[in-house]
Amino acid sequence: MTEKNNRKTQIIEVASKLFFEQGYHVTGIKQIIEAADIAKGTFYSHFKSKEELGLEWLRRGSEKWIACRNSYLEQFGDDPARKLVALFDYQAQSAEACKYRGCAMLNMLAESPDLGCPMRQAIRGYKKDFLAFIRSLVDQHLPDASDADREQRAGAIYLLSEGATVAAQNFCKIGPIEIAKKQVEKILAE
């Protein structure tokens, strides 16, 4: 990796930590520059704006989360129902590991009330991909169910996941994720 790429990665890593711990809007470019121990020109040679950095943070965070999730789910082989339930085990582990700070994307969404904001649009895309991932597992588990039934079940599992994430963050415990997991087991058994 070149020094230029190292600097860019360093900026993203510092910004990621600050954005996740204190929020996107509270974190200023000056703070990122100081924490990364770089010159202002170095920052702007990699990112034209804080928003551009924010978009890169979301993209890389999504890629990392997907890779970790998929790696975790590999242990369940070709069992789509078990993978859907295990998503919630992974979610519980993640919630504890980050000390209940929640989902970086949902946190960013709460900070982005403008519907046309590029970061909000990016988050919508990532969340659509997550719903599609859930739908693909539901389709594999229930291939003979109607399309409408599979869509409804996938939507319910998605909502349970998102809601459990927010509730676990709010109450600082994994109980809401365990409740959601039990509901997913029922959804898949019906």
C-alpha positions in Angstrom: 0.0 0.0 0.0 1.4 3.4 -0.9 1.8 6.2 1.6 -1.0 8.1 0.0 -3.3 5.1 0.4 -2.1 4.7 4.0 -2.9 8.3 4.7 -6.4 7.9 3.3 -7.0 4.8 5.3 -5.7 6.6 8.4 -8.1 9.5 7.9 -11.0 7.1 7.4 -10.1 5.0 10.5 -9.8 8.1 12.7 -13.0 9.6 11.3 -14.8 6.2 11.7 -14.0 6.1 15.4 -15.0 9.7 16.0 -18.2 9.5 13.9 -19.3 6.4 15.7 -18.4 7.5 19.2 -19.6 11.1 19.1 -21.7 11.5 16.0 -21.1 12.8 12.5 -22.3 16.3 12.9 -20.4 16.9 16.2 -17.2 15.7 14.6 -15.4 18.5 12.7 -12.8 18.3 10.0 -10.3 20.1 12.3 -10.8 17.4 14.9 -10.2 14.6 12.4 -7.1 16.3 11.0 -5.7 16.7 14.6 -6.6 13.2 15.6 -5.0 11.8 12.4 -2.0 14.0 12.9 -2.0 15.1 9.3 -1.9 18.5 7.5 -5.0 20.1 6.3 -3.8 19.8 2.8 -3.4 16.0 3.2 -7.1 15.8 4.3 -8.3 17.7 1.2 -6.0 15.8 -1.1 -8.1 12.7 -0.3 -11.5 14.2 0.4 -13.2 17.3 -1.1 -15.5 17.6 1.9 -16.6 16.0 5.1 -19.7 14.6 3.3 -17.4 12.8 0.8 -15.5 11.4 3.8 -18.9 10.4 5.4 -19.9 8.6 2.3 -16.6 6.7 2.2 -17.0 5.8 5.9 -20.5 4.4 5.3 -19.3 2.4 2.2 -16.4 0.9 4.0 -18.4 0.3 7.2 -21.0 -1.5 5.2 -18.5 -3.7 3.4 -16.8 -4.6 6.7 -20.1 -5.4 8.3 -21.2 -7.6 5.4 -17.9 -9.4 5.3 -18.0 -10.1 9.1 -21.7 -11.1 9.0 -21.1 -13.5 6.1 -18.0 -14.9 7.7 -20.0 -15.6 10.9 -22.9 -17.2 8.9 -20.6 -19.5 7.0 -20.6 -21.9 10.0 -24.3 -22.6 9.3 -23.6 -24.0 5.8 -26.5 -24.1 3.5 -29.2 -23.8 6.1 -31.1 -20.6 5.4 -33.4 -20.8 8.4 -30.5 -21.2 10.7 -28.7 -18.3 9.1 -31.7 -16.1 9.6 -31.9 -16.9 13.3 -28.1 -16.6 13.6 -28.2 -13.1 12.2 -29.6 -12.2 15.6 -26.9 -14.0 17.5 -24.4 -12.0 15.4 -26.3 -8.8 16.1 -26.2 -9.5 19.9 -22.4 -10.1 19.8 -22.0 -6.9 17.8 -24.1 -4.9 20.1 -22.1 -6.0 23.1 -18.8 -5.5 21.3 -19.6 -1.9 20.5 -21.0 -1.2 24.0 -24.5 -0.7 22.6 -23.6 2.3 20.4 -26.1 0.8 17.8 -25.9 0.7 14.0 -23.6 3.4 12.6 -26.0 3.7 9.6 -29.1 4.1 11.7 -27.2 6.6 13.9 -26.2 8.6 10.8 -29.8 8.4 9.5 -31.0 10.0 12.7 -28.5 12.9 12.0 -29.7 13.3 8.4 -33.2 14.7 8.3 -32.9 15.9 4.7 -34.4 13.3 2.5 -32.1 14.3 -0.4 -28.9 14.0 1.6 -26.4 11.8 -0.3 -25.5 9.9 2.9 -29.2 9.2 3.6 -29.6 7.9 0.0 -26.5 5.7 0.5 -27.9 4.3 3.8 -31.2 3.6 2.0 -29.2 1.6 -0.6 -27.3 -0.4 2.0 -30.5 -1.1 4.0 -32.3 -2.3 0.8 -29.3 -4.6 0.2 -29.7 -6.0 3.7 -33.5 -6.6 3.1 -32.6 -8.3 -0.2 -30.1 -10.5 1.7 -32.8 -11.5 4.2 -35.3 -12.1 1.3 -32.9 -14.4 -0.4 -32.6 -16.5 2.7 -36.4 -16.6 3.1 -36.7 -17.6 -0.5 -34.3 -20.4 0.0 -36.1 -21.6 3.1 -39.6 -21.3 1.7 -39.3 -21.9 -2.0 -42.9 -23.1 -2.3 -44.5 -20.2 -0.4 -46.1 -17.4 -2.5 -44.0 -14.4 -3.4 -46.3 -12.2 -1.2 -45.8 -14.5 1.8 -42.0 -14.6 1.3 -41.9 -10.8 0.9 -44.0 -10.3 4.1 -41.8 -12.7 6.1 -38.6 -11.1 4.9 -40.0 -7.6 5.7 -41.0 -8.7 9.2 -37.5 -10.2 9.9 -35.9 -7.0 8.6 -38.0 -4.9 10.8 -37.3 -7.1 13.8 -33.6 -6.7 13.1 -33.7 -3.0 12.8 -36.0 -2.5 15.8 -34.0 -4.8 18.0 -30.9 -2.9 17.1 -32.4 0.4 18.2 -34.0 -1.1 21.4 -30.7 -2.8 22.4 -29.0 0.5 21.9 -31.6 2.3 24.0 -31.7 -0.2 26.9 -28.0 -1.2 26.7 -28.8 -4.9 26.8 -29.3 -7.7 24.3 -32.8 -8.6 25.6 -34.6 -7.0 22.7 -32.4 -8.9 20.2 -33.3 -12.2 22.0 -37.0 -11.3 21.8 -36.7 -10.5 18.1 -34.8 -13.8 17.5 -37.7 -15.8 19.1 -40.1 -14.0 16.8 -38.0 -14.9 13.8 -38.0 -18.6 14.8 -41.9 -18.4 14.8 -42.0 -16.6 11.5 -39.9 -19.3 9.9 -41.8 -22.2 11.5 -45.3 -21.0 10.3 
